Amino acid sequence: MDQVNLQRNFDGYLHTPLLWHNAEIYGLHQLVLGESKILNFTDKSTANLRLGKLVEQFVFHQLKEDSSCAVLAENIHIQEGNRTIGELDAILKTEHGPVHLEIIYKFYLYDPNAGSTEISHWIGPNRKDSLLQKLDKLKEKQLPLLYHPKTQSLLESLGLSTSEIKQRVLFKAQLFLPMASKNNVFSHLHSACVRGFYIKMNNLDLFKTGQFYIPEKIHWLMDVHENVKWMHHDDFLIEVRRWADKKLAPLCWLKQHGKYSKFFVVWW
């Protein structure tokens, strides 16, 4: 990834709000960082990371520039013999005491037919995961790792004990609504996380006059911009059908009537 796109992805990360704030969801509290004064991300060694690991580096960069906290340890693998039983994303020293932080950045689509609550309606683009599943994993697997016997030697080396450590998440997400949605689906989550819509293949004729682009997944963070190789409708349909045949929902960009949009084309 070149420096320009690395910066665009970092900007996209910074522009994404926390999925919820000023409350707890599922008993999970967000780590609220101060207003970021960071404008640049120049660590080219991160350019070939997969998306989740790239986001972690963006978070660590932001944390290291925050005078109210310090990163004591990051990406800590907890071993039991030769087996890795899990990983702690970070241990922080903050002005409110030590914190175990887990970092999450997701893309979710609102399906009113999935589940029966606001939280359970949010699913992954390919229906293989969901917000509820991720919250369950955090509660049942990731956060309890702090209390595993094999974690205690790490904490002791940092001069910490589990009794003094608070657990927090930094959970950001880009949310996508059905195309015709009136955006009135929020009571717990942050509606500012909405970045676009999703549409089924058979409705793409609504955008016959548009131009399209399908970014690589590593570029899903960034905001839509002009400087890409845009496709016309017919070429886009051919390309997006290849995704649908594999039961994959691509994130796409749309340019139409002078406006830019992000959207998913779903196969389901």
N, C-alpha and C positions, 0 to 999 in steps of 0.2 A: 504494500500500500504506500503510495507517495505521500509526501508531507501535507499536501493540500487536502486530500481525502481523510487523512488521519485527523487533521484539525476540524474538518467538517463533522466527523463522527464525534469528536470531543464536544463540539458545540451542540450537537444533537443530544448528547448525554446531559450536558448542563441545562438545556432547555426543557428536559423532561421532569415534570414535578414528581414528588413522592406520590405513591398510589393512594395513600391516606395520610392524614396528619391531624394533630390536635386531639387524638383519640387513640384507642387501641382497636385492632381488628383481630378477632380470634385470640385475644390475649397477647398480641404482639405489639410492641411499641417501636415506632420509627426513631432512628437517630436523625435529629434535625440539625443540619449544618448551617452555619452562618451564611449570609449572602456572599456568594463567591466573587472574589476580585480577580480570579485567574482568567486570563484570556487565551493563553497559548498552551499547547501540548506538543512537545518536540521530541519525545522519547521514541526514536525510530526503531529501537529494539523490540517494540511491541507490535510492529506493523504486520507480523505474520501470525499473531495470536487469533484463536477463534473468538467469536463475539463475546461470550461470557467472560473469558479471561481478559479481553481488552477492556471491558467495563470495569473489572476489578482494578486494573491499572489506572483508569481514569479516577476512580474513587480514591485510591491511595495517593495519587497526585494531588487531588483536592484536599485530602486530610493533612498531607504533609505541609500544605500552605496555610493551614488553619492553626492559628496561634493558641486556640483554646484546647487543642488535643495533640497527642503524640502517638504515633504507631509504634507499639512495643514489639509486635510480631505480626507477620502476615503469611497467608497460605501455609498454615501449619498442618502437616500430615501427621495423624495419630496412628502409630504402628502397634500391632500386636504380633510379635514375632516378625515374620517376613510379610505379613498381611497389613495393608492399609485399611483401617476400619472407618476412616472418615477424615475430614479436613475442616479446620477452623479458618474462616476467611481472615479474621484479624482480631488482635487484642489491642485495645487502645487505652491510653491514659487520658482522661478528660478532667475538666474542672469539677465535674460531679462524681468523680471516682472512676475506677477501671470498668471497661466495657468489652464484652464479647460481641463482635459485630458480624452479621451475615449479610452478604451483598446479593441482591437479586435484581435483574432487569428482564422484563418479559414483554411479550406481545400477545394480547388477548382480544378475542372477538365476543361480542354480546349475542348470545343465542337465548331468546326468551323461552325456548322449548327444552333447554338443558337445565335440569334441576328445578328447584322451587323457591330459591332465594336470590337476592341480588348477587351475593358472592358466587353461588353455584352456577349462575348464568354465564360466567366468563370462562371461555375455553380457548385452547391453543388453536392456531389456524388450521391444523390438520386433525383436530379432535383427538389428539393423542395425549394431551395433558389439559389441565385446568387450573384456575386460581385456587380452587378448593384443595386439589391434590397437592399443590405447592405449599399451601399453608399447613396442611397435615404433615408433610415431610419436614417442614421447619420445626413444627411442634414436637414431632415424635422421633425424629432422627438427628437433624442437624444441631439444634440447640441443646438437646440432652448430651451431646458429645462432650460438652464442657465438663460434665460431672463423671465422665468415664474414668476408671482408675488409671488408665494409661495416659490421661491428660495431666494428671497431678504433678508429675515431675517437671513438665513444661512450666506450669504455673509457679511451682516452687522456685524454678530458676529465674523467674521474673519477680520473685518476692510477693506473689499474690496467692490468695486462697479463694475458693469458689464462693465463700460466704459474702465476699465484698464486691463481687463482679456482677454488674447489671448486664442483661442481655438485650440487644437491640438489633433491628434489621434496618437496612437501607434498601427499601423495595420501591423501585421505579418501574413504570410500565407505559407502553403506548397502547391505547385502547381504540378499538374500531367498532362502530355501530352498524347495524343493518342500514342500507342506503336510505331507506325512507324513514328512519327513526327520528323522533322529535327531541331526542337528547334529554328525556325526563326520567332516566333509569337510575339516577344516583341518589342514594341517601347516606351511604357509608364511604364510598370511594370518591376520589377527587376527579370531578368532571373535566378539569383542565388537562387531564391525561389523554383525552380523546384527540387522536391525530388524523382520523379519517373514517372511512366506511369500508364495508365489504359488499360484494356483489356476486351473484351466480353467473356462470358462463352464458346462459341464455338471455341475460339482460345487457350484455356488453354492446348491443346495437344502439343503446342510449348514447353512446359516446363515439358515434361514427365519424364525427368531425374532429375528434381529439387526436393527440399524439401521446405516445406511451414510452415508458422505459421500465425495465425490470432490473433493479440493482442486485448485485450479489448480496448474500445474507450479511456479510461483514459490514456492509454499508447501510443496513436497515436503520441504524441510529440517526443518520443525518437527515436534515430537512431537505425538501425538494429544491433543486436548483436547475438553472437553465443549461449548464455546460455538460450535457451528456448527448449520446447519440439516440435521438428520439425515433420511434417507429410510427408508421401510420397504422390505421385500424386493422387492415387485412393482414399485414405482417405480424402484428401483435396477436391476433387471433390464432395464427398458426403456432406461434411460440407458446402462448399460454395453454393451448391444448396439449402440448407435450408435458407440461406440468400436471395438468388434470389427469392425463392418462396414467401418471405415476402416483395419483392420489396425493398430490402436493399442492398447496395453496401459496402462490408467490405473492410477495409484496410488490406492488407496482406504483408507478408515478403516472399521473395524468396531467396533461396541459391542454386546456380547452377554454376558449373565450377569454383568454388572458389570465386565467386562474390556474393554480397548481393544486393538486390533491394527491394524497397517499391513499391507497386502497389495496385490499386483498381480493383476489378472485378465488372463490371457494369451489371445490369440486363436489361437495356434499349437499 
